[in-house]
Amino acid sequence: MPHALPLDRPLDGPLELPLEPGLDARPATPALVVVLALLTAVAPLAIDMYLPAFPDMADDLGTSATGIQLTLTAFLVGLAVGQLVVGPLSDRIGRRRPLLLGSLLCLVASVACALAPSVGVLAGARLIQGLSGAAGVVLARAIVADTSRGAAAARLLGVLLIISVIAPVAAPLGGGAIIATVGWRGVFWVQAALVLAMLVGAALLVHESLPAAARTRGGLRATLADVRHVLGDRTYVGYLLTFAFAFAALFAYIAASPFVVQNVLGLSETTFTLVFSLNALAITVTSGAAASLAGKVAYRRMIALGLVVAGAVGVGLLVAVLAGVPTVPTLALFTVFQGSLGLVFGNATTLALAQTGAHAGTGSAFLGFGQFTLAAIVSPLVGIRGETTATPMAVVLLCCLAGAVVAFVTLTRDAGVGTTPRAADVIRTDHTA
């Protein structure tokens, strides 16, 4: 029978989701939690650790800003498509084998990135790195679902979500220190070391979490039926697009910021790293605040506030760019922009998955697919007029925010905005009593 739990008001006791028939709750050990955190972080960290080196890489590899940004696009495409492949595959054959194979392939691709002699080879290696790195992102969530229930599962999934959002924002901080010491190729050697640690941790500590009896046997037809069920829900699609367009706006900034801060504003690589540090702190603080307000303030109210602030900042950035890109106002707008998105990401994800019921795995896969596909599309667009203008960044960022607002207002408008639970503001799980 359907079971509903309100999201927009405090619960009297721990959140306990019903178990699937024949499965028991098995708490995750501290060691497993550490490995899951690493699995979740490695691919997002690999997205843009090399951002501070974009200008140097363009010179070293004899290519343009757009050519270097295409290597970022290749990784994002791989990460998006890989999630759609690995998720359903693991439902059929279990979690451990796809995880180990994906980690091994990601290690090889990371080494290939470090040794790449040209931008074409680098783009190809980044594509494979993204495809294989998707295994860690998808399967970390799946293993939590297999091994934990109730409040413990909610806390773990919340941590993994925050890691997946914060990691690509914070990655250039560590990347900047590595680049300053050993150059841009050192970033990929560090990524290879992280993937190796992920592989060893998975091999030693991650046991098969999905029993054979619980694996799907419906084949392709059953998988497609799940997809139709999820994508046929207008409210789910609305929250998915809200999340994905907001993330694409963030990536318009991420992909363009090395050139805007260093080439347009004339600041140093060290200053760029400090700017990213401040912005990472802003989105971390607001993400934590959004999590602490869950159950006290309506999820939709927080999303709406985040989008309003981000949209205002987007307009401000466009005005600043057209006025000549003044340094202090531009950097301040960058920080407020990233902070506002902390109110959007987690809340939109929560409400999207609340619509999927028993198909949360498929819903999660499409959230990741939409997130990184749009990010892959916008990344090369921000460099379309070269390395010395911020206009494409401001225009693309504002267009993405407009897409998020339109999706939120038009597709989820029946969900309500108050703290009283509505149909779109509950977790639904279908189960057999």
C-alpha positions as CSV (number, residue, x, y, z in Angstrom):
1,M,0.0,0.0,0.0
2,P,1.2,3.6,-0.6
3,H,3.0,5.2,2.4
4,A,3.5,8.9,2.6
5,L,5.7,10.9,4.9
6,P,5.5,14.8,5.1
7,L,8.7,16.7,4.3
8,D,7.7,20.2,5.2
9,R,7.1,19.8,8.9
10,P,9.1,18.2,11.8
11,L,8.5,14.6,12.5
12,D,7.7,13.3,16.0
13,G,10.3,10.5,15.8
14,P,12.9,9.1,13.5
15,L,12.1,8.7,9.8
16,E,11.8,5.0,9.2
17,L,11.1,4.0,5.6
18,P,9.5,0.5,5.0
19,L,11.9,-2.2,3.9
20,E,11.4,-4.0,0.7
21,P,10.1,-7.6,1.2
22,G,12.9,-9.9,2.2
23,L,15.5,-7.3,3.0
24,D,16.8,-6.3,6.4
25,A,18.4,-3.0,7.5
26,R,22.2,-3.4,7.8
27,P,23.9,-0.3,9.3
28,A,26.9,1.0,7.4
29,T,30.2,0.8,9.3
30,P,32.4,3.9,9.8
31,A,34.9,2.4,7.4
32,L,32.3,1.9,4.7
33,V,31.0,5.5,5.2
34,V,34.5,6.8,4.5
35,V,34.8,4.7,1.3
36,L,31.3,5.9,0.2
37,A,32.3,9.5,0.7
38,L,35.4,8.9,-1.4
39,L,33.4,7.2,-4.1
40,T,31.1,10.2,-4.2
41,A,33.8,12.8,-4.1
42,V,36.4,11.5,-6.7
43,A,34.4,12.1,-9.9
44,P,33.1,15.6,-8.9
45,L,36.6,16.5,-7.8
46,A,38.0,15.4,-11.1
47,I,35.5,17.7,-13.0
48,D,37.5,20.9,-12.5
49,M,40.6,20.5,-10.4
50,Y,42.5,21.7,-13.4
51,L,40.5,24.9,-13.8
52,P,43.2,27.3,-12.6
53,A,45.5,25.9,-15.3
54,F,43.2,26.5,-18.3
55,P,45.2,29.5,-19.7
56,D,48.5,27.6,-19.3
57,M,47.0,24.4,-20.8
58,A,45.8,26.3,-23.8
59,D,49.3,27.6,-24.5
60,D,51.0,24.2,-23.7
61,L,48.7,22.1,-25.9
62,G,48.5,24.7,-28.7
63,T,44.7,25.2,-28.5
64,S,42.1,27.8,-27.7
65,A,40.0,28.4,-24.6
66,T,37.1,26.6,-26.2
67,G,39.3,23.6,-27.0
68,I,40.3,23.3,-23.3
69,Q,36.7,23.8,-22.2
70,L,35.7,20.9,-24.5
71,T,37.8,18.6,-22.3
72,L,35.5,19.6,-19.4
73,T,32.5,19.0,-21.6
74,A,33.8,15.5,-22.5
75,F,34.1,14.6,-18.8
76,L,30.6,15.9,-18.0
77,V,29.1,14.0,-21.0
78,G,30.8,10.8,-19.8
79,L,29.6,11.4,-16.2
80,A,26.1,12.0,-17.4
81,V,25.8,9.0,-19.7
82,G,27.7,6.7,-17.3
83,Q,25.1,7.1,-14.6
84,L,22.3,6.0,-16.9
85,V,24.3,2.9,-17.8
86,V,25.8,1.9,-14.4
87,G,22.6,2.4,-12.4
88,P,20.3,-0.1,-14.2
89,L,23.3,-2.5,-14.8
90,S,24.0,-2.7,-11.0
91,D,20.3,-3.4,-10.4
92,R,20.7,-6.6,-12.5
93,I,24.2,-7.9,-11.6
94,G,24.9,-6.3,-8.2
95,R,27.0,-3.4,-7.0
96,R,30.5,-4.7,-6.5
97,R,31.5,-5.8,-10.0
98,P,30.5,-2.6,-11.8
99,L,32.1,-0.6,-9.0
100,L,35.5,-2.4,-9.2
101,L,35.5,-2.4,-13.0
102,G,34.6,1.3,-13.2
103,S,37.2,2.2,-10.7
104,L,39.9,0.3,-12.6
105,L,39.0,1.9,-15.9
106,C,38.9,5.4,-14.2
107,L,42.4,4.8,-12.9
108,V,43.7,4.0,-16.5
109,A,41.9,7.0,-17.9
110,S,43.4,9.3,-15.2
111,V,46.9,8.2,-16.1
112,A,46.1,8.8,-19.8
113,C,45.0,12.3,-19.0
114,A,48.3,13.0,-17.2
115,L,50.3,11.8,-20.2
116,A,48.1,13.3,-22.9
117,P,50.3,14.9,-25.7
118,S,47.4,16.8,-27.3
119,V,44.0,18.3,-26.5
120,G,42.3,15.6,-28.6
121,V,43.9,12.8,-26.6
122,L,43.1,14.6,-23.4
123,A,39.4,15.0,-24.4
124,G,39.1,11.3,-25.2
125,A,40.7,10.3,-21.9
126,R,38.4,12.7,-20.0
127,L,35.4,11.2,-21.7
128,I,36.4,7.7,-20.5
129,Q,37.3,9.1,-17.1
130,G,33.8,10.5,-16.8
131,L,32.0,7.3,-18.0
132,S,33.9,5.1,-15.6
133,G,33.9,7.6,-12.7
134,A,30.1,7.6,-12.8
135,A,30.2,4.2,-11.1
136,G,31.3,5.7,-7.8
137,V,28.7,8.4,-7.8
138,V,25.7,6.1,-8.7
139,L,26.7,3.1,-6.6
140,A,27.6,5.0,-3.4
141,R,23.9,6.1,-3.3
142,A,22.7,2.6,-4.2
143,I,24.9,1.0,-1.5
144,V,23.4,3.4,1.1
145,A,19.9,2.4,0.1
146,D,21.0,-1.3,0.3
147,T,22.6,-1.1,3.7
148,S,20.7,1.6,5.7
149,R,17.2,2.5,6.4
150,G,15.3,5.3,8.2
151,A,17.1,8.3,9.7
152,A,20.5,6.7,9.1
153,A,19.9,6.4,5.4
154,A,18.5,10.0,5.3
155,R,21.7,11.3,7.0
156,L,24.1,9.4,4.8
157,L,22.3,10.4,1.6
158,G,22.3,14.0,2.7
159,V,26.1,13.9,3.3
160,L,26.7,12.3,-0.1
161,L,24.5,14.9,-1.8
162,I,26.4,17.8,-0.2
163,I,29.7,16.2,-1.2
164,S,28.6,15.8,-4.8
165,V,27.6,19.5,-5.0
166,I,30.5,21.0,-3.0
167,A,33.3,18.9,-4.5
168,P,33.3,20.5,-8.0
169,V,33.2,24.0,-6.5
170,A,36.0,23.3,-4.0
171,A,38.2,21.3,-6.4
172,P,40.0,24.2,-7.9
173,L,41.4,25.1,-4.5
174,G,43.5,22.0,-4.2
175,G,44.1,22.1,-8.0
176,G,45.6,25.6,-7.7
177,A,48.1,24.4,-5.1
178,I,49.1,21.4,-7.1
179,I,49.4,23.4,-10.3
180,A,51.6,26.0,-8.6
181,T,53.9,23.3,-7.4
182,V,54.2,20.7,-10.2
183,G,52.1,22.0,-13.1
184,W,48.8,21.0,-14.6
185,R,49.7,17.4,-15.4
186,G,50.3,16.9,-11.6
187,V,46.5,17.4,-11.1
188,F,45.8,14.2,-13.1
189,W,48.5,12.3,-11.3
190,V,46.8,13.3,-8.0
191,Q,43.4,12.2,-9.5
192,A,44.9,8.9,-10.4
193,A,46.1,8.5,-6.8
194,L,42.7,9.3,-5.5
195,V,41.1,6.7,-7.8
196,L,43.6,4.1,-6.7
197,A,42.7,4.8,-3.1
198,M,39.0,4.4,-4.2
199,L,39.7,1.2,-5.9
200,V,41.6,-0.3,-3.0
201,G,38.9,0.8,-0.5
202,A,36.2,-0.6,-2.6
203,A,38.0,-3.9,-3.1
204,L,38.7,-4.3,0.7
205,L,35.7,-2.8,2.3
206,V,32.7,-2.8,-0.1
207,H,31.1,-6.2,-0.1
208,E,28.1,-7.0,-2.4
209,S,25.2,-5.2,-0.9
210,L,22.4,-6.3,-3.3
211,P,21.4,-9.9,-2.7
212,A,20.7,-12.0,-5.8
213,A,17.1,-12.4,-4.8
214,A,16.6,-8.6,-4.8
215,R,18.0,-8.0,-8.3
216,T,15.8,-7.0,-11.2
217,R,15.0,-9.5,-13.8
218,G,12.5,-7.6,-16.0
219,G,15.0,-6.8,-18.7
220,L,15.0,-3.8,-21.0
221,R,11.2,-3.6,-21.2
222,A,10.8,-3.3,-17.4
223,T,13.5,-0.6,-17.3
224,L,11.8,1.4,-20.0
225,A,8.5,1.2,-18.2
226,D,10.2,2.6,-15.1
227,V,11.6,5.5,-17.2
228,R,8.2,6.2,-18.7
229,H,6.7,6.3,-15.2
230,V,9.3,8.7,-13.8
231,L,9.5,11.1,-16.8
232,G,5.7,11.1,-17.2
233,D,5.4,12.9,-13.9
234,R,5.3,16.6,-14.7
235,T,6.2,17.7,-11.1
236,Y,9.3,15.4,-11.1
237,V,10.4,16.8,-14.4
238,G,9.9,20.3,-13.1
239,Y,12.1,19.8,-10.1
240,L,14.6,17.9,-12.3
241,L,14.9,20.9,-14.7
242,T,15.0,23.4,-11.8
243,F,18.0,21.5,-10.4
244,A,19.7,20.9,-13.7
245,F,19.4,24.4,-15.0
246,A,20.6,25.9,-11.7
247,F,23.6,23.5,-11.8
248,A,24.3,24.5,-15.4
249,A,24.3,28.2,-14.3
250,L,26.9,27.3,-11.7
251,F,29.0,25.6,-14.4
252,A,28.8,28.5,-16.7
253,Y,30.6,30.4,-13.9
254,I,32.9,27.5,-13.1
255,A,34.1,27.0,-16.7
256,A,34.5,30.8,-17.4
257,S,35.9,32.0,-14.1
258,P,39.6,31.1,-14.7
259,F,39.6,33.3,-17.8
260,V,37.3,36.0,-16.3
261,V,39.3,36.3,-13.1
262,Q,42.8,36.0,-14.5
263,N,42.5,37.4,-18.1
264,V,39.6,39.9,-17.8
265,L,40.1,41.2,-14.3
266,G,43.9,40.8,-14.4
267,L,44.2,38.9,-11.1
268,S,46.7,36.3,-10.3
269,E,46.3,32.5,-10.2
270,T,46.6,32.7,-6.4
271,T,43.8,35.3,-6.2
272,F,41.6,33.1,-8.4
273,T,42.1,30.2,-5.9
274,L,41.2,32.5,-3.0
275,V,38.1,33.7,-4.8
276,F,37.0,30.1,-5.4
277,S,37.7,29.4,-1.7
278,L,35.3,32.1,-0.6
279,N,32.7,31.0,-3.1
280,A,33.0,27.4,-1.9
281,L,32.5,28.6,1.7
282,A,29.4,30.5,0.7
283,I,27.7,27.5,-1.0
284,T,28.7,25.2,1.9
285,V,27.2,27.5,4.5
286,T,23.9,27.9,2.6
287,S,23.7,24.2,1.9
288,G,24.1,23.5,5.6
289,A,21.6,26.1,6.5
290,A,19.1,24.6,4.0
291,A,19.6,21.2,5.6
292,S,19.1,22.6,9.1
293,L,15.8,24.3,8.0
294,A,14.3,21.1,6.6
295,G,11.0,20.4,8.4
296,K,10.9,24.0,9.6
297,V,10.7,26.0,6.4
298,A,9.0,24.7,3.2
299,Y,11.3,23.3,0.7
300,R,9.7,25.2,-2.1
301,R,10.0,28.5,-0.2
302,M,13.8,27.9,0.1
303,I,14.0,27.1,-3.6
304,A,12.1,30.2,-4.6
305,L,14.3,32.4,-2.4
306,G,17.4,30.9,-3.9
307,L,16.2,31.4,-7.5
308,V,15.1,35.0,-6.8
309,V,18.5,35.9,-5.4
310,A,20.4,34.0,-8.1
311,G,18.3,35.7,-10.8
312,A,18.9,39.1,-9.4
313,V,22.6,38.4,-9.3
314,G,22.5,37.1,-12.9
315,V,21.0,40.5,-14.0
316,G,23.6,42.3,-11.9
317,L,26.5,40.4,-13.5
318,L,25.2,41.2,-17.0
319,V,25.0,44.9,-16.1
320,A,28.5,44.7,-14.5
321,V,29.9,43.0,-17.6
322,L,28.4,45.6,-20.0
323,A,29.7,48.4,-17.7
324,G,33.3,47.1,-18.0
325,V,33.6,44.3,-15.4
326,P,34.4,46.3,-12.2
327,T,36.5,44.0,-10.0
328,V,35.0,44.3,-6.6
329,P,31.3,44.2,-7.6
330,T,31.9,41.3,-9.9
331,L,33.6,39.2,-7.3
332,A,31.0,40.1,-4.7
333,L,28.2,39.0,-7.2
334,F,30.1,35.7,-7.8
335,T,30.0,34.9,-4.1
336,V,26.3,35.8,-3.6
337,F,25.4,33.8,-6.7
338,Q,27.0,30.6,-5.4
339,G,25.6,31.1,-2.0
340,S,22.1,31.4,-3.3
341,L,22.3,28.1,-5.1
342,G,22.9,26.3,-1.8
343,L,19.1,26.8,-1.2
344,V,18.2,25.2,-4.5
345,F,20.2,22.0,-5.1
346,G,19.4,19.9,-2.1
347,N,15.7,21.0,-1.8
348,A,15.0,20.4,-5.5
349,T,16.6,17.0,-5.4
350,T,14.6,16.0,-2.3
351,L,11.3,17.1,-3.9
352,A,12.1,15.5,-7.2
353,L,12.8,12.1,-5.6
354,A,9.7,12.4,-3.5
355,Q,7.7,12.1,-6.7
356,T,9.3,8.8,-7.8
357,G,8.0,6.4,-5.2
358,A,9.4,2.9,-5.8
359,H,11.4,4.2,-8.8
360,A,13.9,6.3,-6.8
361,G,16.9,4.7,-8.5
362,T,15.7,5.7,-12.0
363,G,14.8,9.1,-10.7
364,S,18.2,9.6,-9.2
365,A,19.9,8.5,-12.4
366,F,18.0,11.1,-14.5
367,L,18.7,13.8,-12.0
368,G,22.4,13.1,-12.5
369,F,22.1,12.8,-16.2
370,G,20.2,16.1,-16.6
371,Q,22.6,17.8,-14.2
372,F,25.8,17.0,-16.0
373,T,24.4,17.0,-19.6
374,L,23.3,20.6,-19.3
375,A,26.6,21.5,-17.6
376,A,28.4,19.8,-20.5
377,I,26.5,21.9,-23.0
378,V,27.1,25.3,-21.3
379,S,30.8,24.8,-20.6
380,P,32.2,25.5,-24.1
381,L,29.6,28.2,-24.7
382,V,31.1,30.6,-22.2
383,G,34.4,30.7,-24.1
384,I,32.8,31.2,-27.5
385,R,34.1,34.7,-28.0
386,G,37.6,34.0,-26.6
387,E,39.5,34.4,-23.4
388,T,39.2,38.1,-22.8
389,T,35.5,38.8,-22.5
390,A,33.0,37.9,-19.7
391,T,29.9,38.6,-21.8
392,P,29.2,34.9,-22.9
393,M,29.5,33.8,-19.2
394,A,26.9,36.4,-18.1
395,V,24.5,35.7,-20.9
396,V,24.7,31.9,-20.5
397,L,24.4,32.1,-16.7
398,L,21.3,34.3,-16.9
399,C,19.7,32.1,-19.6
400,C,20.2,29.0,-17.4
401,L,18.7,30.7,-14.4
402,A,15.7,31.7,-16.5
403,G,15.3,28.1,-17.5
404,A,15.3,27.1,-13.8
405,V,12.7,29.7,-12.9
406,V,10.4,28.8,-15.8
407,A,10.6,25.1,-14.9
408,F,9.9,25.7,-11.2
409,V,7.0,28.1,-11.8
410,T,5.3,26.3,-14.7
411,L,5.8,22.6,-14.0
412,T,5.7,22.5,-10.2
413,R,3.1,25.2,-9.6
414,D,0.5,22.8,-8.2
415,A,2.8,21.7,-5.4
416,G,2.1,24.7,-3.2
417,V,4.6,26.8,-1.2
418,G,3.5,26.6,2.4
419,T,4.7,24.3,5.2
420,T,1.5,22.2,4.9
421,P,2.4,18.9,3.1
422,R,1.0,18.6,-0.3
423,A,1.1,15.8,-2.9
424,A,4.5,16.9,-4.2
425,D,5.9,17.4,-0.8
426,V,5.9,13.8,0.5
427,I,8.1,10.8,0.2
428,R,6.1,8.0,-1.3
429,T,7.2,4.4,-1.1
430,D,5.1,1.6,-2.5
431,H,5.6,-1.7,-0.5
432,T,3.9,-4.9,0.3
433,A,2.7,-5.2,3.8
